[in-house]
Every structure is written in structure tokens, then in C-alpha cells.
Amino acid sequence: YKRLLAPAPSSEFHLAFNLAIKSQIIGNYQIKDH
């Protein structure tokens, strides 16, 4: 992930990328719970 974020200084892109990762992690936890 760091390599992909390195060339992108945009804070908005960084936040959106972090939200995407968090949503995927939460989705994985929900799948494991069920």
C-alpha cells in the first residue's frame, strides 16, 4: 500500500484509500463472524 500512496500527495485520495481498506477489513470481520 505504501508504494501506491507514495506518488500520490493528495490527502483526499489518501483518506479515500484508507476508507476502502477499512471497509474491506470490516467486511472480512463480518464474514468471519457469520
DSSP file (Angstrom, degrees, kcal/mol; ACC not computed):
  #  RESIDUE AA STRUCTURE BP1 BP2  ACC     N-H-->O    O-->H-N    N-H-->O    O-->H-N    TCO  KAPPA ALPHA  PHI   PSI    X-CA   Y-CA   Z-CA
    1    1 A Y     >        0   0    0      0, 0.0     4,-2.1     0, 0.0     3,-0.3   0.000 360.0 360.0 360.0 -39.5    0.0    0.0    0.0
    2    2 A K  H  >  +     0   0    0      1,-0.2     4,-1.9     2,-0.2     0, 0.0   0.882 360.0  54.4 -60.3 -38.3    2.8    2.4    0.8
    3    3 A R  H  4 S+     0   0    0      1,-0.2    -1,-0.2     2,-0.2     0, 0.0   0.880 110.1  46.4 -64.4 -36.2    4.3    2.1   -2.7
    4    4 A L  H  4 S+     0   0    0     -3,-0.3    -1,-0.2     1,-0.2    -2,-0.2   0.862 115.8  44.9 -74.2 -34.2    0.9    3.0   -4.2
    5    5 A L  H >< S+     0   0    0     -4,-2.1     3,-1.4     1,-0.2    -2,-0.2   0.731  95.3  79.5 -81.1 -21.4    0.4    6.0   -1.9
    6    6 A A  T 3< S+     0   0    0     -4,-1.9    -1,-0.2     1,-0.3    -2,-0.2   0.908  96.4  41.2 -55.0 -50.0    4.0    7.3   -2.2
    7    7 A P  T 3  S+     0   0    0      0, 0.0    -1,-0.3     0, 0.0    -2,-0.1   0.486 103.2  79.1 -79.5  -0.2    3.5    9.0   -5.6
    8    8 A A    <   +     0   0    0     -3,-1.4     6,-0.0    -4,-0.1    -4,-0.0  -0.862  48.1 171.9-113.3 101.3    0.0   10.4   -4.6
    9    9 A P        +     0   0    0      0, 0.0     2,-0.3     0, 0.0    -1,-0.1   0.545  41.9 119.4 -81.5  -6.9    0.3   13.5   -2.3
   10   10 A S     >  -     0   0    0      1,-0.2     4,-1.8     2,-0.1     5,-0.1  -0.428  52.7-157.7 -65.8 122.4   -3.4   14.1   -2.5
   11   11 A S  H  > S+     0   0    0     -2,-0.3     4,-2.6     2,-0.2     5,-0.2   0.865  92.5  56.5 -67.8 -35.7   -4.9   14.0    1.0
   12   12 A E  H  > S+     0   0    0      1,-0.2     4,-2.6     2,-0.2    -1,-0.2   0.922 107.8  47.3 -62.8 -43.3   -8.4   13.2   -0.3
   13   13 A F  H  > S+     0   0    0      1,-0.2     4,-2.7     2,-0.2    -1,-0.2   0.903 111.1  52.5 -63.6 -40.3   -7.0   10.2   -2.2
   14   14 A H  H  X S+     0   0    0     -4,-1.8     4,-2.4     2,-0.2    -2,-0.2   0.928 111.7  45.2 -61.6 -45.8   -5.2    9.0    0.9
   15   15 A L  H  X S+     0   0    0     -4,-2.6     4,-2.6     2,-0.2    -2,-0.2   0.920 113.6  49.4 -65.1 -43.3   -8.4    9.3    3.0
   16   16 A A  H  X S+     0   0    0     -4,-2.6     4,-2.1     1,-0.2    -2,-0.2   0.907 111.5  49.7 -62.5 -40.8  -10.5    7.5    0.4
   17   17 A F  H  X S+     0   0    0     -4,-2.7     4,-2.2     2,-0.2    -1,-0.2   0.915 111.0  49.3 -64.2 -42.9   -7.9    4.8    0.1
   18   18 A N  H  X S+     0   0    0     -4,-2.4     4,-2.8     1,-0.2    -2,-0.2   0.908 110.3  50.9 -63.2 -41.8   -7.8    4.3    3.9
   19   19 A L  H  X S+     0   0    0     -4,-2.6     4,-2.7     1,-0.2    -1,-0.2   0.894 108.7  52.2 -62.8 -38.9  -11.6    4.1    4.0
   20   20 A A  H  X S+     0   0    0     -4,-2.1     4,-2.0     2,-0.2    -1,-0.2   0.923 111.0  46.6 -63.2 -43.7  -11.6    1.5    1.2
   21   21 A I  H  X S+     0   0    0     -4,-2.2     4,-2.5     2,-0.2    -2,-0.2   0.931 113.0  49.2 -63.6 -45.5   -9.1   -0.6    3.3
   22   22 A K  H  X S+     0   0    0     -4,-2.8     4,-2.9     1,-0.2     5,-0.2   0.907 109.8  51.4 -61.2 -41.8  -11.1   -0.2    6.4
   23   23 A S  H  X S+     0   0    0     -4,-2.7     4,-2.4     1,-0.2    -1,-0.2   0.894 111.2  48.3 -63.3 -39.0  -14.3   -1.2    4.6
   24   24 A Q  H  X S+     0   0    0     -4,-2.0     4,-2.2     2,-0.2    -1,-0.2   0.909 112.5  48.2 -67.0 -41.6  -12.6   -4.3    3.3
   25   25 A I  H  X S+     0   0    0     -4,-2.5     4,-2.3     2,-0.2    -2,-0.2   0.930 112.7  47.9 -63.8 -45.2  -11.3   -5.2    6.7
   26   26 A I  H  X S+     0   0    0     -4,-2.9     4,-2.5     1,-0.2    -2,-0.2   0.915 110.8  52.2 -61.9 -42.1  -14.7   -4.7    8.3
   27   27 A G  H  X S+     0   0    0     -4,-2.4     4,-2.2     1,-0.2    -1,-0.2   0.900 108.7  50.5 -60.3 -41.2  -16.3   -6.8    5.6
   28   28 A N  H  X S+     0   0    0     -4,-2.2     4,-2.2     1,-0.2    -1,-0.2   0.910 110.3  49.3 -64.0 -42.0  -13.8   -9.6    6.3
   29   29 A Y  H  X S+     0   0    0     -4,-2.3     4,-2.7     1,-0.2    -2,-0.2   0.906 110.4  50.9 -63.8 -41.3  -14.6   -9.5   10.0
   30   30 A Q  H  X S+     0   0    0     -4,-2.5     4,-2.2     1,-0.2    -1,-0.2   0.907 110.0  49.7 -63.5 -40.7  -18.3   -9.6    9.3
   31   31 A I  H  < S+     0   0    0     -4,-2.2    -1,-0.2     1,-0.2    -2,-0.2   0.910 112.3  47.9 -64.1 -41.0  -17.9  -12.6    7.0
   32   32 A K  H  < S+     0   0    0     -4,-2.2    -2,-0.2     2,-0.2    -1,-0.2   0.894 109.5  53.2 -66.5 -39.4  -15.8  -14.4    9.7
   33   33 A D  H  <        0   0    0     -4,-2.7    -2,-0.2     1,-0.3    -1,-0.2   0.921 360.0 360.0 -62.2 -43.0  -18.4  -13.5   12.4
   34   34 A H     <        0   0    0     -4,-2.2    -1,-0.3    -5,-0.2    -2,-0.2   0.469 360.0 360.0 -81.5 360.0  -21.2  -15.1   10.3
